[in-house]
Amino acid sequence: MEVLPNHFVAIIGGAIAGSEAASRLADRGIYTVVFEQNLRPYGKIEDGLPKWHVKLQDQEEDKIDQKLSKANVHFVPNTMLGRDIDFDDLVNNWEFSAILLANGAWKDRPLPVAGVDEFIDNGLIYQNPLVCWFNHYHESDFNGPKYHLPDDAIIVGGGLASLDVVKILMLETVLDKLQERGVEVDILELEHKSIAGFLEEPNLTLQDLGLKGCTLYYRRRIKDMPLAQIPPDATPERLEKVYQGREKILHIFQNKFLFKFQELRFPTGIISENGRLAGLKFSETEMIDGNPVVKENTEYEVRAPLVISSIGSIPEPVPGIDMNGELYDVVDRETGQLKQYENVFGLGNVITGKGNIKVSLTHGKQVADHVMDNFLAWREEDYQELIASGEESSKKKVDKIVELLNEKGFLKVGQVKSILNQVKRQQKRVGFNGGYSEWMANHRVERIDAAIARVKNN
């Protein structure tokens, strides 16, 4: 492949936002390299979207594959920023035109209870490792952490992700009890019919199965749960409809999956027994000026065999990147530009803090277009002019291309070759031969529907 002067952009993370940015940059002729921390670039689609979403996972992963298979996109798997490549080195020595951080929000927000993290995997589990386990434990070659989900667990949360956690708990505990009774059902059927729907036919209840069900504790009111979005210009009447809609969604969800819910509760202490977390202390809250405030002298104990924290995800801190609280310190969320660096931008979950496919996709487009149009000043019309120049007579073509590339501040051929050589060294380090499709074909994982079929056929 002939190497020409060009912009070269590094993208950290290849999932929804990262692949979208890579695709848009590649479509405008810009070289990109995507550094992905995992063997596969699917991010929360693979490890955060519960595995009963088989069709949605397939659909979104196919889109990512198409984007990362484009010409001008170089892929480096199993390479984590801060572990395998140094951020300062990437910024100061590789000579990239720009660096885009699409490394997502993989760190669980700490549960704000003093001393509770001493009990991780000893009575306390955080959401991200739990869902990752749930999504993969069915694989025949799975060798990751294993969890046992008991009945009567506590979940601290309130967002959409915490409802996924609740659903996982209820499905797993009910499925175990049904299988003990010899009832043939798999997790996809149980999820599809809902627990209440499935139990209706054999005329069973949770109590018949010897289950109490888990309980979700939320520091605000049901109406404050982000289960339906409030329009920016909502009238009081529209706002009330949103509140009613949220309450209806939660109640339908409860009726289907038979868990318990407690609003206006905040965790304020731990209960430990024999070196293990045995529950939490909760206090009542009240909403004052839109914020939950703990009420004095209302603390009480809730004992449970397991506590799961599902209060949101935040970016992993990276040496060399300043933080503003839990998030990267940016000039503004619209462009994602980091305050420290003129040519470093964040996009997707790492900036939005929302594990939402549509939000990540939109932000990925937004930041990629800003980088091309404004920071690199390489607009679509410039690219079309370059293509048109290639169709003109030889002497005129060369002169026009040289003039255009000089004007746009492209990296010189030597700089582009230097980056490509470093990319190849990183690919060689992880055993990647440069072929994205071949790599993905060799590193596919078994979907839950395929695993169920395998078990049934055996």
Protein Blocks (a to p, Z undefined) as FASTA:
>chain_A
ZZddddddddehjblmlmmmmmmmmmnopacddddfbfbfnlmmlmmmcfklmmlmmmmm
mmmmmmmmpghiacdehiaehklpcfklmmmmnopabdcdfebjfbccddfbehklmmgo
ihpacfklmmmmmmmmmpmkbcbdcddddehiacdehifklmmmmmmmmmmmmmmmmmmn
opacdfklmmmnommlmmmmnopafklnopabiadddfbdfklpcfbccdfklcfklmmm
mmmmmmmmmmmmmmmnopacdehiacfbdcdeehiafbdcddddddeehiacddehiacc
dddfbdcddebccddddehiacehjbccdfbfklopafkbmkbccehjllnopacfklmm
mmmmmmmmmmmmmmnopafklmmmmmmmmmmcfklmmmmmmmmmmmnopacfklmmmmmm
mmmmmmmmnopahiaklmmmmmcccdfklmmmmmmmZZ
